[in-house]
């Protein structure tokens, strides 16, 4: 499992040939443009907006919660509304934020497919979409976390949250020790994607 979350692992497989469904999708895309349903420029703009989504959005929300107790309360009460306060559109899905504490560590998974809070974290990592991750997150979350290098104390409860088509989760990590003197922007720079999924923690190093 450890090599599954290495985003920089070399790609050794050749690109697979187009499947029937790939060709069908391309043909439909070209037909809709030809019929004037949308333009190629509109498609490009939409793709660019999707690509612009990144974990930096979620990190900004986490950092604001760490420095602003009022925002933290609103974030935990309504993730969508709190995201919109920072100019982040979540869309039709509901965003629920779960807080890590010394007593509870939260882990996010999607056991049915690969539902993921793309609006605040960007594209999901390949390992998140794997059946091995989804199965082990439910069956043996502590062992899985250990493979990510995250040791959870025995007296800390691990809660696994299963995302759905209508509901996405985001973890609010514990603020790291030694970060008391950092400003909001610097704090956001400490927050990585994996910590907001729950497979990692945040450090001030």
Helices and strands as residue ranges (DSSP letters): G 2-5, H 20-34, H 40-52, H 55-67, H 69-77, H 79-85, E 94-99, E 104-109, H 118-121, G 126-129, H 131-139, H 141-147, E 157-162, E 167-172, H 184-190, H 193-197
